[in-house]
Amino acid sequence: MRLVAFGDESGGHKNTDPGIFILSASVFRDSDVDIARAAMADLKPKGSPKLHWREDHNHKRGVEIVSAVAALRCLHHHVVIRGAPTEKPERMRAKAMEHLLVELDKQSVSEVTFESRTPKQDMRDRDVLRTLDSLGRITVLHRIDHAQARNEPMVWIPDVICGVVADSRIQELVEFRFQLDPKLTEYVI
């Protein structure tokens, strides 16, 4: 059984929780990915290239999305929160990425796919992995891929997780967080 993860990022709420960076990854058995992918694709709004938490939910829609995510055969959701208001976003991402990759490695995840940003930014993610590998801080996780969200519904899952965590930090839609908590571990660094 091979374990794989899918990741995405988000910021906190700019006005009520500024200076926050959230990075999350959802871990699956590779044999469960196709079923989860199909379930997420079914949630995509008509006319939209992807599902995006901040754009696609009101309370009723949020119930549908979170219920679907909670029902997936996901093994675990890892969420790293970096609160460093004076840091640049890329530094915050790199520090959160280091922590997340080490945690995924501890869970025997062999590969992680993040939502793609730019080629240069995607290369920075792979540089973090290479650095951790050269320092001996990881032993199992040796591959990072990137996918466009419009082509990979699996990266919508950590987008939802990031959004729910960001909302719960400001006491909004906390019931969604409670629904996901049994499979969610949060690290504040």
Accessible surface in RSA format (square Angstrom, percent):
REM  Atomic radii and reference values for relative SASA: ProtOr
REM  Chains: A
REM  Algorithm: Lee & Richards
REM  Probe-radius: 1.40
REM  Slices: 20
REM RES _ NUM      All-atoms   Total-Side   Main-Chain    Non-polar    All polar
REM                ABS   REL    ABS   REL    ABS   REL    ABS   REL    ABS   REL
RES MET A   1   167.77  86.9  82.37  54.5  85.41 203.3  87.84  74.7  79.93 105.9
RES ARG A   2   109.16  45.8 100.99  51.5   8.17  19.4  54.28  74.2  54.87  33.3
RES LEU A   3    20.24  11.3  18.64  13.3   1.59   4.0  18.64  13.1   1.59   4.3
RES VAL A   4     8.90   5.9   8.90   8.1   0.00   0.0   8.90   7.7   0.00   0.0
RES ALA A   5     0.78   0.7   0.00   0.0   0.78   1.8   0.00   0.0   0.78   2.1
RES PHE A   6    11.92   6.0  11.92   7.4   0.00   0.0  11.92   7.2   0.00   0.0
RES GLY A   7     0.00   0.0   0.00   N/A   0.00   0.0   0.00   0.0   0.00   0.0
RES ASP A   8    10.65   7.5   8.83   8.8   1.82   4.3   1.82   4.3   8.83   8.8
RES GLU A   9    52.03  29.9  43.23  32.7   8.80  20.9  10.56  20.4  41.47  33.9
RES SER A  10    21.77  18.4  11.29  15.1  10.48  24.2  15.69  33.4   6.08   8.5
RES GLY A  11    32.97  40.7   0.00   N/A  32.97  40.7  21.99  60.3  10.99  24.6
RES GLY A  12     7.79   9.6   0.00   N/A   7.79   9.6   0.41   1.1   7.37  16.5
RES HIS A  13    38.67  21.1  36.48  25.4   2.19   5.6  20.09  20.7  18.58  21.6
RES LYS A  14   181.46  88.5 163.79 100.5  17.66  42.0 109.76  98.8  71.70  76.4
RES ASN A  15   144.96 100.0 113.91 110.1  31.05  74.8  29.89  71.9 115.07 111.2
RES THR A  16    93.51  66.5  63.33  64.2  30.19  71.9  67.14  90.2  26.37  39.9
RES ASP A  17    18.53  13.0  17.04  17.0   1.49   3.5   3.13   7.4  15.41  15.4
RES PRO A  18    86.46  63.0  74.59  68.0  11.87  43.2  77.38  63.9   9.08  56.4
RES GLY A  19    26.44  32.6   0.00   N/A  26.44  32.6  14.52  39.8  11.92  26.7
RES ILE A  20    24.67  14.0  15.24  11.4   9.43  22.7  15.24  11.0   9.43  25.6
RES PHE A  21    15.76   7.9  15.76   9.8   0.00   0.0  15.76   9.6   0.00   0.0
RES ILE A  22     0.00   0.0   0.00   0.0   0.00   0.0   0.00   0.0   0.00   0.0
RES LEU A  23     0.00   0.0   0.00   0.0   0.00   0.0   0.00   0.0   0.00   0.0
RES SER A  24     0.00   0.0   0.00   0.0   0.00   0.0   0.00   0.0   0.00   0.0
RES ALA A  25     0.00   0.0   0.00   0.0   0.00   0.0   0.00   0.0   0.00   0.0
RES SER A  26     0.00   0.0   0.00   0.0   0.00   0.0   0.00   0.0   0.00   0.0
RES VAL A  27     2.52   1.7   2.52   2.3   0.00   0.0   2.52   2.2   0.00   0.0
RES PHE A  28     0.12   0.1   0.12   0.1   0.00   0.0   0.12   0.1   0.00   0.0
RES ARG A  29    71.09  29.8  71.09  36.2   0.00   0.0  14.69  20.1  56.40  34.2
RES ASP A  30    58.25  40.8  44.85  44.6  13.40  31.7  12.50  29.4  45.74  45.6
RES SER A  31    86.02  72.7  56.27  75.1  29.75  68.5  54.78 116.6  31.25  43.8
RES ASP A  32    12.26   8.6  11.23  11.2   1.03   2.4   1.28   3.0  10.98  10.9
RES VAL A  33    12.38   8.1  12.38  11.2   0.00   0.0  12.38  10.8   0.00   0.0
RES ASP A  34   101.38  71.0  95.40  95.0   5.98  14.1  34.70  81.7  66.68  66.5
RES ILE A  35   120.96  68.8 116.27  86.6   4.69  11.3 119.74  86.2   1.22   3.3
RES ALA A  36     1.88   1.7   1.52   2.4   0.36   0.8   1.80   2.5   0.08   0.2
RES ARG A  37    73.09  30.7  73.09  37.3   0.00   0.0  35.65  48.7  37.45  22.7
RES ALA A  38    57.35  52.7  50.19  77.5   7.16  16.3  56.82  80.0   0.53   1.4
RES ALA A  39    34.22  31.5  25.04  38.6   9.17  20.9  31.04  43.7   3.18   8.4
RES MET A  40     0.05   0.0   0.05   0.0   0.00   0.0   0.00   0.0   0.05   0.1
RES ALA A  41    45.27  41.6  34.99  54.0  10.28  23.4  35.35  49.8   9.92  26.3
RES ASP A  42   124.47  87.2  92.04  91.6  32.43  76.7  28.83  67.8  95.65  95.4
RES LEU A  43    13.17   7.3  10.78   7.7   2.39   6.0  12.11   8.5   1.06   2.8
RES LYS A  44    80.88  39.5  65.21  40.0  15.67  37.3  38.44  34.6  42.44  45.2
RES PRO A  45    33.45  24.4  24.97  22.8   8.49  30.8  33.45  27.6   0.00   0.0
RES LYS A  46   206.25 100.6 175.05 107.4  31.19  74.3 122.63 110.4  83.62  89.1
RES GLY A  47    86.76 107.0   0.00   N/A  86.76 107.0  45.73 125.5  41.03  91.9
RES SER A  48    26.96  22.8  23.54  31.4   3.42   7.9  15.47  32.9  11.49  16.1
RES PRO A  49    86.80  63.3  72.20  65.8  14.60  53.1  83.41  68.9   3.39  21.1
RES LYS A  50    50.80  24.8  50.08  30.7   0.72   1.7  28.93  26.0  21.87  23.3
RES LEU A  51     1.21   0.7   0.03   0.0   1.18   3.0   0.03   0.0   1.18   3.2
RES HIS A  52    44.74  24.5  44.74  31.1   0.00   0.0  21.52  22.2  23.22  27.0
RES TRP A  53     1.38   0.6   1.38   0.7   0.00   0.0   1.38   0.7   0.00   0.0
RES ARG A  54    99.93  42.0  71.03  36.2  28.91  68.8  43.78  59.8  56.15  34.0
RES GLU A  55   135.94  78.0 100.21  75.8  35.74  85.1  39.83  77.0  96.11  78.5
RES ASP A  56    27.05  18.9  15.79  15.7  11.26  26.6   8.71  20.5  18.33  18.3
RES HIS A  57    47.54  26.0  22.91  15.9  24.63  63.0  17.99  18.5  29.55  34.4
RES ASN A  58    98.58  68.0  88.89  85.9   9.70  23.4  44.46 107.0  54.13  52.3
RES HIS A  59    96.76  52.9  88.64  61.6   8.12  20.8  68.55  70.6  28.21  32.8
RES LYS A  60   175.61  85.7 166.97 102.4   8.64  20.6 114.41 103.0  61.20  65.2
RES ARG A  61    46.76  19.6  44.10  22.5   2.66   6.3  29.15  39.8  17.61  10.7
RES GLY A  62     0.00   0.0   0.00   N/A   0.00   0.0   0.00   0.0   0.00   0.0
RES VAL A  63    65.36  43.0  65.36  59.2   0.00   0.0  65.36  56.8   0.00   0.0
RES GLU A  64    88.55  50.8  79.42  60.1   9.13  21.7  37.59  72.7  50.96  41.6
RES ILE A  65     0.00   0.0   0.00   0.0   0.00   0.0   0.00   0.0   0.00   0.0
RES VAL A  66     0.00   0.0   0.00   0.0   0.00   0.0   0.00   0.0   0.00   0.0
RES SER A  67    45.00  38.0  39.89  53.2   5.10  11.8  30.23  64.4  14.77  20.7
RES ALA A  68    26.23  24.1  15.96  24.6  10.27  23.4  24.36  34.3   1.87   5.0
RES VAL A  69     1.19   0.8   0.00   0.0   1.19   2.9   0.00   0.0   1.19   3.2
RES ALA A  70    32.88  30.2  14.82  22.9  18.07  41.1  19.28  27.2  13.60  36.0
RES ALA A  71    84.46  77.7  48.56  74.9  35.90  81.7  61.15  86.1  23.31  61.8
RES LEU A  72    12.87   7.2   7.96   5.7   4.90  12.3  11.20   7.9   1.66   4.5
RES ARG A  73   151.67  63.7 142.03  72.4   9.63  22.9  53.27  72.8  98.39  59.6
RES CYS A  74     3.37   2.5   0.42   0.5   2.95   6.9   0.42   1.1   2.95   3.2
RES LEU A  75    60.77  33.8  43.10  30.8  17.67  44.4  45.27  31.8  15.50  41.7
RES HIS A  76    46.29  25.3  46.29  32.2   0.00   0.0  32.25  33.2  14.03  16.3
RES HIS A  77     2.28   1.2   2.28   1.6   0.00   0.0   0.33   0.3   1.95   2.3
RES HIS A  78     4.10   2.2   4.10   2.9   0.00   0.0   4.03   4.2   0.07   0.1
RES VAL A  79     0.00   0.0   0.00   0.0   0.00   0.0   0.00   0.0   0.00   0.0
RES VAL A  80     0.00   0.0   0.00   0.0   0.00   0.0   0.00   0.0   0.00   0.0
RES ILE A  81     1.09   0.6   1.09   0.8   0.00   0.0   1.09   0.8   0.00   0.0
RES ARG A  82    40.58  17.0  40.58  20.7   0.00   0.0   0.97   1.3  39.61  24.0
RES GLY A  83    39.67  48.9   0.00   N/A  39.67  48.9  12.56  34.5  27.11  60.7
RES ALA A  84    16.97  15.6  12.54  19.4   4.42  10.1  16.97  23.9   0.00   0.0
RES PRO A  85   108.47  79.1  79.98  72.9  28.49 103.6  81.68  67.4  26.79 166.5
RES THR A  86   138.04  98.2 104.07 105.5  33.98  81.0  83.24 111.8  54.81  82.9
RES GLU A  87    41.11  23.6  26.55  20.1  14.56  34.7  21.46  41.5  19.65  16.0
RES LYS A  88   159.38  77.8 155.20  95.2   4.19  10.0 100.89  90.8  58.50  62.3
RES PRO A  89    95.88  69.9  95.09  86.7   0.79   2.9  95.37  78.7   0.51   3.2
RES GLU A  90    49.19  28.2  45.16  34.2   4.03   9.6  37.34  72.2  11.85   9.7
RES ARG A  91   126.52  53.1 119.97  61.2   6.55  15.6  42.84  58.6  83.68  50.7
RES MET A  92    11.25   5.8  11.25   7.4   0.00   0.0   1.54   1.3   9.71  12.9
RES ARG A  93     6.18   2.6   6.18   3.1   0.00   0.0   3.37   4.6   2.81   1.7
RES ALA A  94    29.40  27.0  27.57  42.5   1.83   4.2  29.40  41.4   0.00   0.0
RES LYS A  95    55.79  27.2  53.23  32.7   2.56   6.1  19.87  17.9  35.91  38.3
RES ALA A  96     0.00   0.0   0.00   0.0   0.00   0.0   0.00   0.0   0.00   0.0
RES MET A  97     0.42   0.2   0.42   0.3   0.00   0.0   0.42   0.4   0.00   0.0
RES GLU A  98    46.65  26.8  46.65  35.3   0.00   0.0   6.18  11.9  40.48  33.0
RES HIS A  99    53.42  29.2  50.37  35.0   3.04   7.8  36.42  37.5  16.99  19.8
RES LEU A 100     0.00   0.0   0.00   0.0   0.00   0.0   0.00   0.0   0.00   0.0
RES LEU A 101     0.00   0.0   0.00   0.0   0.00   0.0   0.00   0.0   0.00   0.0
RES VAL A 102    21.34  14.0  21.20  19.2   0.14   0.3  21.20  18.4   0.14   0.4
RES GLU A 103    19.04  10.9  19.04  14.4   0.00   0.0   0.00   0.0  19.04  15.5
RES LEU A 104     0.00   0.0   0.00   0.0   0.00   0.0   0.00   0.0   0.00   0.0
RES ASP A 105    13.69   9.6  10.02  10.0   3.67   8.7   0.19   0.5  13.49  13.5
RES LYS A 106   135.85  66.3 102.02  62.6  33.83  80.5  71.54  64.4  64.31  68.5
RES GLN A 107    85.39  47.7  75.10  54.9  10.29  24.5   9.07  19.3  76.32  57.9
RES SER A 108    61.45  51.9  55.47  74.0   5.98  13.8  24.23  51.6  37.22  52.1
RES VAL A 109     0.00   0.0   0.00   0.0   0.00   0.0   0.00   0.0   0.00   0.0
RES SER A 110    30.61  25.9  26.13  34.9   4.49  10.3  26.13  55.6   4.49   6.3
RES GLU A 111    33.92  19.5  33.92  25.7   0.00   0.0   1.99   3.8  31.93  26.1
RES VAL A 112     0.12   0.1   0.00   0.0   0.12   0.3   0.12   0.1   0.00   0.0
RES THR A 113    15.41  11.0  15.38  15.6   0.03   0.1   6.40   8.6   9.01  13.6
RES PHE A 114     0.41   0.2   0.41   0.3   0.00   0.0   0.41   0.2   0.00   0.0
RES GLU A 115    34.95  20.1  32.35  24.5   2.60   6.2   6.89  13.3  28.07  22.9
RES SER A 116    21.04  17.8  11.17  14.9   9.86  22.7   2.40   5.1  18.64  26.1
RES ARG A 117    59.55  25.0  31.51  16.1  28.04  66.8  33.58  45.9  25.97  15.7
RES THR A 118    63.45  45.1  62.38  63.2   1.07   2.6  60.76  81.6   2.69   4.1
RES PRO A 119   116.61  85.0 108.17  98.6   8.44  30.7 113.42  93.6   3.19  19.8
RES LYS A 120   141.21  68.9 133.57  82.0   7.64  18.2  87.14  78.4  54.07  57.6
RES GLN A 121    44.74  25.0  44.74  32.7   0.00   0.0   4.85  10.3  39.89  30.3
RES ASP A 122     9.61   6.7   9.61   9.6   0.00   0.0   2.08   4.9   7.53   7.5
RES MET A 123    86.96  45.0  86.96  57.6   0.00   0.0  83.07  70.6   3.89   5.2
RES ARG A 124    90.08  37.8  88.83  45.3   1.25   3.0  39.55  54.1  50.53  30.6
RES ASP A 125     3.49   2.4   3.37   3.3   0.12   0.3   0.12   0.3   3.37   3.4
RES ARG A 126    68.35  28.7  68.16  34.7   0.19   0.5  25.24  34.5  43.12  26.1
RES ASP A 127    61.63  43.2  60.04  59.8   1.59   3.8  25.10  59.1  36.54  36.4
RES VAL A 128    19.39  12.8  16.28  14.7   3.11   7.5  19.34  16.8   0.05   0.1
RES LEU A 129    12.86   7.2  12.86   9.2   0.00   0.0  12.86   9.0   0.00   0.0
RES ARG A 130   125.50  52.7 120.16  61.3   5.35  12.7  72.93  99.7  52.57  31.9
RES THR A 131    72.56  51.6  69.11  70.1   3.45   8.2  45.49  61.1  27.07  40.9
RES LEU A 132     2.11   1.2   2.11   1.5   0.00   0.0   2.11   1.5   0.00   0.0
RES ASP A 133    64.26  45.0  54.12  53.9  10.13  24.0   3.89   9.1  60.37  60.2
RES SER A 134    96.03  81.1  53.08  70.8  42.95  98.9  53.35 113.6  42.67  59.8
RES LEU A 135   117.78  65.6  87.86  62.9  29.92  75.2  93.00  65.3  24.78  66.7
RES GLY A 136    54.86  67.7   0.00   N/A  54.86  67.7  29.69  81.5  25.17  56.4
RES ARG A 137   115.09  48.3  96.05  49.0  19.04  45.3  39.09  53.4  76.00  46.1
RES ILE A 138     4.56   2.6   0.00   0.0   4.56  11.0   0.22   0.2   4.34  11.8
RES THR A 139   103.80  73.8  81.59  82.7  22.21  52.9  70.14  94.2  33.67  50.9
RES VAL A 140    58.42  38.4  48.11  43.6  10.31  24.8  51.81  45.0   6.60  17.9
RES LEU A 141     0.00   0.0   0.00   0.0   0.00   0.0   0.00   0.0   0.00   0.0
RES HIS A 142    96.31  52.6  72.96  50.7  23.35  59.7  60.03  61.9  36.28  42.2
RES ARG A 143   131.88  55.4 128.99  65.8   2.89   6.9  37.71  51.5  94.17  57.1
RES ILE A 144     7.93   4.5   0.00   0.0   7.93  19.1   0.00   0.0   7.93  21.5
RES ASP A 145    38.63  27.1  36.19  36.0   2.44   5.8  15.11  35.6  23.52  23.5
RES HIS A 146    36.29  19.8   6.29   4.4  30.00  76.8   6.29   6.5  30.00  34.9
RES ALA A 147    22.58  20.8  16.64  25.7   5.94  13.5  22.58  31.8   0.00   0.0
RES GLN A 148    70.49  39.4  67.62  49.4   2.87   6.8  18.85  40.1  51.64  39.2
RES ALA A 149     5.87   5.4   3.20   4.9   2.67   6.1   3.20   4.5   2.67   7.1
RES ARG A 150   147.46  61.9 123.82  63.1  23.64  56.3  36.29  49.6 111.17  67.4
RES ASN A 151   105.56  72.8  75.46  72.9  30.10  72.5  28.85  69.4  76.71  74.1
RES GLU A 152    20.78  11.9  20.78  15.7   0.00   0.0   2.30   4.4  18.48  15.1
RES PRO A 153    15.97  11.6  15.97  14.6   0.00   0.0  15.97  13.2   0.00   0.0
RES MET A 154     0.00   0.0   0.00   0.0   0.00   0.0   0.00   0.0   0.00   0.0
RES VAL A 155     0.82   0.5   0.25   0.2   0.57   1.4   0.25   0.2   0.57   1.5
RES TRP A 156     6.32   2.5   6.27   3.0   0.05   0.1   6.30   3.4   0.03   0.0
RES ILE A 157     0.00   0.0   0.00   0.0   0.00   0.0   0.00   0.0   0.00   0.0
RES PRO A 158     0.00   0.0   0.00   0.0   0.00   0.0   0.00   0.0   0.00   0.0
RES ASP A 159    11.14   7.8  10.15  10.1   0.98   2.3   3.47   8.2   7.66   7.6
RES VAL A 160     0.00   0.0   0.00   0.0   0.00   0.0   0.00   0.0   0.00   0.0
RES ILE A 161     0.09   0.1   0.00   0.0   0.09   0.2   0.09   0.1   0.00   0.0
RES CYS A 162     0.01   0.0   0.01   0.0   0.00   0.0   0.01   0.0   0.00   0.0
RES GLY A 163     1.98   2.4   0.00   N/A   1.98   2.4   1.84   5.0   0.14   0.3
RES VAL A 164     0.99   0.6   0.28   0.3   0.70   1.7   0.97   0.8   0.02   0.0
RES VAL A 165     0.00   0.0   0.00   0.0   0.00   0.0   0.00   0.0   0.00   0.0
RES ALA A 166     0.07   0.1   0.00   0.0   0.07   0.2   0.02   0.0   0.05   0.1
RES ASP A 167     5.09   3.6   5.09   5.1   0.00   0.0   0.61   1.4   4.48   4.5
RES SER A 168    11.80  10.0   6.89   9.2   4.91  11.3   3.94   8.4   7.87  11.0
RES ARG A 169    84.08  35.3  52.57  26.8  31.52  75.0  19.72  26.9  64.37  39.0
RES ILE A 170    37.58  21.4  15.22  11.3  22.37  53.9  22.12  15.9  15.46  42.0
RES GLN A 171   139.31  77.9 116.34  85.0  22.96  54.7  54.04 115.0  85.27  64.7
RES GLU A 172    84.65  48.6  80.94  61.2   3.71   8.8  28.21  54.6  56.44  46.1
RES LEU A 173    44.94  25.0  34.45  24.6  10.49  26.4  35.65  25.0   9.30  25.0
RES VAL A 174    36.85  24.2  35.45  32.1   1.40   3.4  35.45  30.8   1.40   3.8
RES GLU A 175    82.80  47.5  76.30  57.7   6.51  15.5  52.42 101.4  30.38  24.8
RES PHE A 176     2.92   1.5   2.92   1.8   0.00   0.0   2.92   1.8   0.00   0.0
RES ARG A 177    39.56  16.6  39.56  20.2   0.00   0.0   8.22  11.2  31.34  19.0
RES PHE A 178   135.26  67.7 123.25  76.3  12.01  31.3 123.87  75.1  11.39  32.6
RES GLN A 179    75.39  42.2  55.76  40.8  19.62  46.7  32.74  69.7  42.65  32.3
RES LEU A 180     4.64   2.6   1.60   1.1   3.04   7.6   4.17   2.9   0.47   1.3
RES ASP A 181    54.10  37.9  44.45  44.2   9.66  22.8  21.42  50.4  32.68  32.6
RES PRO A 182   115.13  83.9  73.60  67.1  41.53 151.0  87.17  72.0  27.96 173.8
RES LYS A 183    69.03  33.7  68.40  42.0   0.63   1.5  54.33  48.9  14.70  15.7
RES LEU A 184    17.95  10.0   0.51   0.4  17.44  43.8   0.51   0.4  17.44  46.9
RES THR A 185    47.87  34.0  44.52  45.1   3.35   8.0  32.85  44.1  15.02  22.7
RES GLU A 186    60.80  34.9  34.10  25.8  26.70  63.6  10.24  19.8  50.56  41.3
RES TYR A 187    39.76  18.6  35.41  20.1   4.35  11.3  33.43  25.1   6.33   7.8
RES VAL A 188   102.85  67.7  71.27  64.5  31.59  76.1  71.27  61.9  31.59  85.7
RES ILE A 189    60.64  34.5  27.29  20.3  33.34  80.4  54.42  39.2   6.22  16.9
END  Absolute sums over single chains surface
CHAIN  1 A     9021.7       7297.6       1724.0       4962.7       4058.9
END  Absolute sums over all chains
TOTAL          9021.7       7297.6       1724.0       4962.7       4058.9
